[in-house]
Amino acid sequence: MPITFGTIGTNWITESWISAAHKTGQWRLHSVYSRSEEQARSFGSKYQCSNCFTSLDRFFGDGGLQAVYIASPNSLHYEQAKQALKAKKHVIIEKPATSTPDELDDLFKIAEGEGVFLIEAFRHIQEANYKLLQKIVNDEKRLGPIYGASFTFASYSSRYNNVLNGEVPNIFSLDFAGGSLVDIGIYPVTFAIALFGAPKTQTYVPFICQTGVDGGGMIILRYNNFGVQINNAKCYTSTAPCEVYGEKGTLTINGTTDISSLKHWSPKTKETEELAGSYKTVEKPNVNMEEEAVEFARIINERDSKAAAELEQISKIVVRVLTDLRLQNGIKYPTDKEESSLTMRR
């Protein structure tokens, strides 16, 4: 039987998740929450869903609801996920799951205590071509020792125009836990951490917007014998490819969010080989979320605690790294402590 799920958030990413989840046949939209009844009913009607709520208590109290997909503003994630988990609902939560490591630790403890799963929706590391990239990076015969990597995700946001006009959109607001790092930078940071593990240290040189958050900048993740350079931004665009440099060649991909091209250049043959497998074309603005929907359903249905624990570890490393990078540059959210020990957790 499909997993029945409800949604919090009525934007395009929620529509993309619903579409992908339904395509797998393993999920079924059961209910919709919105602060506006009109918005909830309008959104639900697109999917013939009439269970619409404006009360989170009633939403989570629905006995027919098994899981919740949360795609609300970043600052609301923690409290909403906490309430969902305490109601014994599985939670699929959009990145960033929380604003601080302490919040995330608390949510995972609650999930364990209630016997449900909490999964951060890092769709890009569930894609088949990313799995192929992981395999090659870990293949000493194919790539050899890693010398370094360069990852880019820099895309000018139309909402940055609002910032330039003196406005404060949610994603550029400190109060809503916004900024390029947690919205855009989290993709290449997660990409690197899932490939190479936790960095020894991390450094960020950002451009700070007039709203107080970062509009973009350069990140360096330092590992034992190599470094990863990350260019992330919402206030400018880069079309640079992403690369992993090894002793036996260079891997090149077109991006960290959708790997439609994966190539290996060999210094021995001086030739380039195309490696990427089949690629799912998804009509914009939707994105490829089918592979994560399949995997998350499998984890829940099979009670695969090992796979869930691996994703939990990635989420915990990512939030520690992002929090450290923020606090290094004085980017503080209301949830940050004045005297925080988080920067020590590297």
C-alpha positions in Angstrom: 0.0 0.0 0.0 1.2 3.5 -0.8 2.4 5.6 2.2 -0.1 8.3 2.9 1.5 11.8 3.3 0.5 15.3 4.0 2.3 18.5 2.9 3.3 21.7 4.7 4.2 24.3 2.1 2.4 25.1 -1.2 5.2 26.2 -3.4 6.7 24.7 -6.6 9.1 22.3 -4.7 6.1 20.8 -3.0 4.4 20.3 -6.3 7.5 18.7 -7.6 7.6 16.3 -4.6 4.0 15.3 -5.0 4.4 14.7 -8.7 7.5 12.6 -8.2 6.1 10.7 -5.3 2.9 9.8 -7.2 4.9 8.6 -10.2 6.6 6.0 -8.0 3.3 4.5 -7.0 4.7 4.3 -3.4 3.2 7.5 -2.0 -0.3 9.0 -1.9 -1.2 12.6 -1.0 -3.6 12.4 1.9 -3.8 16.0 3.2 -2.6 19.6 2.8 -1.8 22.2 5.4 -1.8 25.9 4.9 -2.4 28.9 7.1 -5.0 30.0 4.5 -8.0 27.7 4.0 -8.4 29.1 0.5 -4.8 28.3 -0.4 -5.0 24.8 1.1 -8.2 24.0 -0.9 -6.8 25.5 -4.1 -3.6 23.6 -3.8 -5.3 20.3 -2.8 -7.7 20.5 -5.6 -4.9 20.1 -8.1 -4.5 16.5 -6.8 -8.1 15.7 -6.0 -7.2 16.0 -2.3 -10.0 17.4 -0.1 -8.4 16.9 3.3 -7.3 20.5 3.9 -6.2 21.9 7.3 -5.4 25.3 8.8 -4.6 23.8 12.2 -1.4 21.9 12.7 -2.9 20.1 15.7 -5.8 18.7 13.6 -3.4 18.1 10.6 -1.1 15.9 12.7 -4.0 14.4 14.6 -5.4 12.7 11.5 -5.0 9.0 12.1 -4.9 8.3 8.3 -1.7 10.3 7.9 1.5 8.3 7.9 4.1 10.8 6.8 4.6 14.6 6.3 6.6 16.4 3.7 7.8 19.8 5.1 8.8 22.6 2.7 7.9 25.7 4.7 10.3 28.7 5.3 13.6 27.5 7.0 12.9 29.0 10.4 9.7 27.0 10.8 11.2 23.6 10.1 12.2 22.7 13.6 8.9 23.3 15.4 6.8 21.8 12.6 9.0 18.7 12.4 9.0 18.3 16.2 5.3 18.4 16.3 5.0 15.9 13.5 7.4 13.4 15.0 5.7 13.6 18.4 2.5 12.7 16.6 4.4 9.6 15.3 4.5 10.7 11.7 7.5 10.0 9.5 9.0 13.3 8.3 10.6 14.1 4.9 12.0 17.6 5.4 13.4 20.0 2.8 16.9 21.3 3.2 18.1 22.8 5.5 16.3 20.6 7.9 17.1 23.0 10.8 19.1 26.1 11.4 21.4 24.7 14.1 23.0 21.4 15.1 21.2 21.4 18.5 17.8 21.6 16.8 18.7 18.7 14.4 20.1 16.5 17.2 16.8 17.1 19.1 14.7 16.0 16.2 16.6 12.8 15.6 16.3 11.9 19.3 12.6 12.5 19.1 12.3 10.4 15.9 14.1 7.5 17.5 12.0 7.7 20.7 8.8 7.7 18.7 9.8 4.9 16.3 9.6 7.0 13.1 12.0 8.3 10.5 13.3 11.8 9.9 14.9 12.2 6.5 16.4 15.4 5.0 15.4 15.6 1.4 18.8 15.8 -0.3 17.5 14.7 -3.7 20.7 15.1 -5.6 22.7 12.5 -3.7 20.0 9.9 -4.4 20.3 10.2 -8.2 21.7 7.3 -10.2 24.5 9.4 -11.7 25.6 10.6 -8.3 25.8 7.0 -7.1 27.9 6.3 -10.2 30.2 9.3 -9.3 30.6 8.0 -5.8 31.6 4.6 -7.1 34.3 6.1 -9.4 35.6 8.5 -6.8 36.2 5.5 -4.5 37.8 3.4 -7.2 41.6 3.6 -6.8 42.1 2.0 -10.2 40.0 4.5 -12.0 40.8 7.8 -10.3 43.6 7.1 -7.9 44.4 9.4 -4.9 42.2 12.5 -4.8 44.1 15.8 -5.3 41.2 18.2 -5.0 37.7 19.2 -6.2 35.8 22.3 -7.4 32.0 22.5 -7.1 29.8 25.3 -8.3 26.2 26.3 -7.7 25.8 30.0 -8.4 22.5 31.2 -9.8 21.1 34.7 -9.8 17.8 34.8 -7.9 15.0 37.0 -9.1 14.3 37.7 -5.4 17.7 39.4 -5.2 16.1 42.1 -7.2 13.7 42.7 -4.3 16.8 43.0 -2.0 18.3 45.6 -4.3 14.9 47.5 -4.0 15.2 47.5 -0.3 12.8 44.6 0.5 13.6 41.5 2.6 12.3 38.3 1.0 12.1 35.3 3.3 15.1 33.6 1.7 17.3 36.7 2.2 16.0 37.3 5.8 17.9 36.5 9.0 14.6 36.1 10.8 13.6 33.3 8.4 17.1 31.7 8.5 17.9 32.6 5.0 20.9 33.3 2.8 22.7 31.7 -0.1 24.7 29.3 2.0 21.7 27.5 3.4 19.6 27.7 0.2 22.2 27.2 -2.6 25.5 26.4 -0.9 24.0 23.5 1.0 23.8 21.5 -2.3 27.6 21.5 -3.2 28.5 21.2 0.5 26.3 18.1 0.9 27.7 16.8 -2.4 31.2 17.1 -1.1 30.4 15.6 2.4 28.5 12.6 0.9 31.6 12.0 -1.3 34.4 12.6 1.0 33.0 12.7 4.6 33.4 15.4 7.2 36.1 18.1 6.4 38.9 18.8 8.9 38.1 22.5 8.7 35.9 24.8 6.7 36.3 28.5 5.7 33.9 30.9 4.0 34.5 34.3 2.3 31.0 35.6 1.6 29.4 38.7 0.2 27.0 40.0 2.8 23.8 41.5 1.5 22.2 44.6 2.9 19.7 42.3 4.7 22.5 40.8 6.8 22.6 37.3 5.1 25.2 36.1 2.6 24.4 36.6 -1.1 27.1 34.1 -2.1 30.8 33.5 -1.8 33.7 31.0 -1.8 34.0 28.0 0.6 37.0 25.9 1.2 36.6 22.5 2.8 39.9 21.1 4.0 40.5 17.3 4.1 43.7 15.4 5.1 45.5 15.6 1.7 43.3 17.8 -0.4 40.8 20.7 -0.5 37.4 21.3 -2.0 36.6 24.7 -3.4 32.9 25.7 -3.6 31.4 28.7 -5.4 27.9 29.3 -4.2 25.6 32.3 -4.9 22.2 33.8 -5.3 23.4 37.2 -6.3 25.4 36.2 -9.3 25.6 33.3 -11.8 28.4 31.0 -12.7 28.4 28.4 -15.6 31.6 26.8 -14.5 31.6 22.9 -14.5 32.3 20.8 -11.4 35.4 18.7 -11.2 37.2 16.1 -9.1 40.9 15.8 -9.6 42.7 12.5 -9.2 46.2 11.1 -9.9 44.7 9.0 -12.7 42.4 11.6 -14.2 39.8 14.3 -13.9 36.1 13.8 -13.4 33.9 16.5 -14.9 30.2 17.0 -14.2 27.8 19.8 -15.4 26.4 20.6 -11.9 25.9 19.4 -8.3 22.1 19.3 -8.5 21.5 17.4 -11.7 24.3 15.3 -13.1 23.3 14.8 -16.8 27.0 14.7 -17.9 29.8 12.8 -16.2 33.1 12.6 -18.0 36.5 11.2 -17.2 39.7 12.6 -18.7 42.8 10.4 -18.6 46.3 11.9 -18.5 47.6 8.6 -19.9 45.5 8.4 -23.0 44.6 12.2 -23.2 41.1 11.1 -24.1 37.7 11.9 -22.5 35.2 9.2 -21.8 31.4 9.8 -21.2 30.3 7.9 -18.1 26.8 9.2 -17.1 24.0 6.7 -17.4 20.4 7.5 -18.3 19.2 10.8 -17.2 15.6 11.7 -16.1 14.3 14.8 -17.9 11.8 16.7 -15.8 9.7 19.5 -17.0 10.7 22.8 -15.2 10.2 24.2 -12.7 10.0 20.7 -11.3 13.2 18.8 -10.5 14.1 15.1 -10.4 12.8 13.8 -7.1 11.7 10.3 -8.1 14.8 8.5 -7.0 14.7 10.0 -3.6 11.0 9.3 -3.3 11.7 5.6 -4.1 14.5 5.4 -1.6 12.7 7.1 1.2 9.7 4.9 0.7 12.0 1.9 0.8 13.6 3.0 4.1 10.2 3.5 5.7 8.6 0.3 4.4 11.6 -1.9 5.2 12.5 -0.1 8.4 16.0 0.2 7.1 17.6 1.9 10.1 21.1 1.5 8.7 20.4 3.5 5.5 18.5 6.1 7.6 21.5 6.4 10.0 23.8 7.0 7.1 21.6 9.9 5.9 21.3 11.1 9.4 25.1 11.3 9.7 25.4 13.3 6.5 22.7 15.7 7.7 24.4 16.3 11.0 27.8 17.0 9.4 26.2 19.4 6.9 24.4 21.5 9.5 27.6 21.6 11.7 29.6 22.8 8.7 27.0 25.4 7.6 26.5 26.7 11.1 30.3 27.1 11.5 30.6 28.9 8.2 27.8 31.3 9.1 29.0 32.1 12.6 32.6 32.7 11.3 31.1 35.6 9.4 28.7 37.0 12.0 25.6 35.6 10.2 23.4 34.9 13.2 19.8 33.7 13.3 17.4 34.2 16.2 17.9 30.6 17.2 21.7 30.9 17.5 23.1 31.0 21.1 25.2 34.0 22.1 27.9 31.7 23.4 27.7 28.8 21.0 29.8 25.6 21.2 28.7 24.6 17.7 31.8 26.1 16.0 33.9 23.6 18.0 32.1 20.6 16.5 34.2 20.1 13.4 
